[in-house]
Each structure stands twice: as structure tokens, then as C-alpha cells.
């Protein structure tokens, strides 16, 4: 992944984290389309993910969910399959990468769209 692509991902909400050989870009559920309305108490009143209504308990889980792109293996990792696919779609829209996965994949491997080119 090029430096320009990494900067583009950062502009969309990804935050880079590196430590002891690990190089990851994390993104929160809100940057992937989670929207919540709250009561004055701080509890969730209503929640949506990309315009679809979801339960308040799922919204609470998604808010705390870790979703990241591992830059060393070019794999998207998430505790929720829908967040993994949303992150993959966002990355594909900003880069020359593509992916193939099933509907229940929580780890998605990215590959170059044209492997002979770089």
C-alpha cells in the first residue's frame, strides 16, 4: 500500500497504530456508518447502520468493536462481519485493491486488482 493510499484512508477515519512489528489502521463503527441517537441519560434511543435500523444492544457492541486493516498481511479483521465488509468496501473504493469473501467472513484478505502492476 502506498503512502498516498494510507493518507487517503486516514482522511476517511482510519487511525494508524504500530508496535513491535505490528502495523495496523483502525477504524471506528461511526466512520463506517453507525449512527446513534441518545437519551439525556446517555443511553441509546435509536441506532442505524448505513440507514438500516439496528437494535440498541447491537449498536453498543459495534461502538466498542475493533475493526482494523493489518498492513503487514493486508487483512481486514473485525469482530463483526458487516463491519469487516463495510471497511473492505471503503478500502477498495480508495485504493487499487480488491477482495473476495463470503457473507460471514470476519477476516477479509485484500489483493492487488492487477497483480502485475504496482
Backbone torsions as a table, in degrees:
resi	resn	phi	psi	omega
1	UNK	NA	136.1	-176.8
2	UNK	-81.6	163.1	178.3
3	UNK	-62.1	-38.2	178.9
4	UNK	-63.8	-38.8	178.3
5	UNK	-67.1	-38.8	178.1
6	UNK	-64.8	-40.3	177.0
7	UNK	-64.3	-39.9	177.5
8	UNK	-62.6	-40.3	177.1
9	UNK	-65.8	-40.1	178.8
10	UNK	-62.9	-36.2	178.6
11	UNK	-66.4	-24.3	179.3
12	UNK	-92.9	2.3	175.0
13	UNK	118.3	-6.3	177.4
14	UNK	-74.2	142.8	177.6
15	UNK	-122.6	126.9	-176.1
16	UNK	-82.2	140.1	178.5
17	UNK	-138.4	128.6	177.5
18	UNK	-131.0	143.3	177.5
19	UNK	-167.9	127.3	172.8
20	UNK	44.3	54.2	177.1
21	UNK	86.0	-7.9	177.0
22	UNK	-93.8	136.7	179.6
23	UNK	-137.3	107.4	-173.9
24	UNK	-130.9	155.7	172.4
25	UNK	-124.2	111.8	-178.5
26	UNK	-90.4	150.1	174.3
27	UNK	-141.5	140.1	179.5
28	UNK	-85.6	160.8	-178.1
29	UNK	-64.0	-31.3	179.1
30	UNK	-63.7	-36.7	178.2
31	UNK	-70.8	-17.4	178.9
32	UNK	-99.8	7.6	174.0
33	UNK	114.7	5.6	177.3
34	UNK	-76.7	130.1	178.8
35	UNK	-131.0	129.8	-178.0
36	UNK	-129.4	140.7	168.6
37	UNK	-107.4	143.4	-173.3
38	UNK	-122.1	149.9	167.4
39	UNK	-75.7	168.1	176.6
40	UNK	-61.9	-22.6	-179.9
41	UNK	-76.0	-13.4	-177.1
42	UNK	98.9	-7.9	176.7
43	UNK	-75.2	151.7	-179.4
44	UNK	-74.5	129.9	177.2
45	UNK	-89.9	-52.1	179.6
46	UNK	-142.6	151.6	178.7
47	UNK	-143.9	146.6	177.0
48	UNK	-137.2	148.7	172.2
49	UNK	-123.5	111.0	-176.2
50	UNK	53.1	44.2	176.3
51	UNK	84.6	-7.1	178.3
52	UNK	-99.4	132.1	179.1
53	UNK	-65.4	135.3	176.2
54	UNK	-129.2	164.3	-178.8
55	UNK	-71.3	154.2	178.6
56	UNK	-63.3	-36.4	179.8
57	UNK	-67.1	-38.5	176.9
58	UNK	-66.3	-39.8	178.5
59	UNK	-61.1	-41.4	177.5
60	UNK	-62.0	-41.6	178.5
61	UNK	-65.3	-43.4	-178.6
62	UNK	-64.7	-35.0	179.1
63	UNK	-60.7	-31.7	-177.8
64	UNK	-96.9	-4.5	-174.9
65	UNK	-68.4	139.2	175.2
66	UNK	-92.1	122.4	174.9
67	UNK	-130.9	126.7	-178.0
68	UNK	-150.5	159.3	171.9
69	UNK	-102.6	118.6	176.1
70	UNK	-83.1	109.9	-175.8
71	UNK	-72.5	-18.2	179.0
72	UNK	-79.1	-33.1	179.9
73	UNK	-110.6	-5.7	-176.3
74	UNK	54.7	47.1	179.7
75	UNK	-121.0	136.1	174.2
76	UNK	-92.1	130.8	-178.1
77	UNK	-124.6	133.6	178.4
78	UNK	-153.3	156.8	174.6
79	UNK	-84.1	-2.5	-178.4
80	UNK	-135.0	127.8	-176.4
81	UNK	-65.0	-35.1	-180.0
82	UNK	-68.3	-40.3	176.0
83	UNK	-64.1	-38.5	178.3
84	UNK	-60.4	-43.9	180.0
85	UNK	-69.7	-37.6	177.1
86	UNK	-64.1	-41.5	177.8
87	UNK	-65.1	-42.4	178.9
88	UNK	-62.1	-43.2	179.0
89	UNK	-62.8	-40.2	178.5
90	UNK	-64.5	-45.7	-179.6
91	UNK	-63.2	-44.3	179.6
92	UNK	-61.6	-37.9	-179.5
93	UNK	-67.7	-20.7	-177.0
94	UNK	-105.7	-8.6	-174.1
95	UNK	-133.1	-177.2	176.3
96	UNK	-97.8	26.2	-179.6
97	UNK	-97.0	162.2	174.2
98	UNK	-142.6	170.9	176.6
99	UNK	-151.1	157.0	171.2
100	UNK	-131.3	130.6	179.3
101	UNK	-157.9	165.1	175.5
102	UNK	-85.1	173.8	-177.6
103	UNK	-71.0	-13.6	-176.2
104	UNK	-115.3	23.3	-179.8
105	UNK	-82.6	128.6	176.9
106	UNK	-101.6	-10.6	173.9
107	UNK	-124.7	121.7	-176.2
108	UNK	-121.3	123.9	179.7
109	UNK	-89.0	128.1	177.1
110	UNK	-97.6	144.5	177.4
111	UNK	-136.2	159.1	176.4
112	UNK	-63.5	140.2	178.7
113	UNK	-64.2	-43.3	176.4
114	UNK	-120.5	90.8	-172.7
115	UNK	-55.5	-25.9	179.7
116	UNK	-76.2	-13.8	-178.1
117	UNK	-109.0	153.1	173.7
118	UNK	-147.6	NA	NA
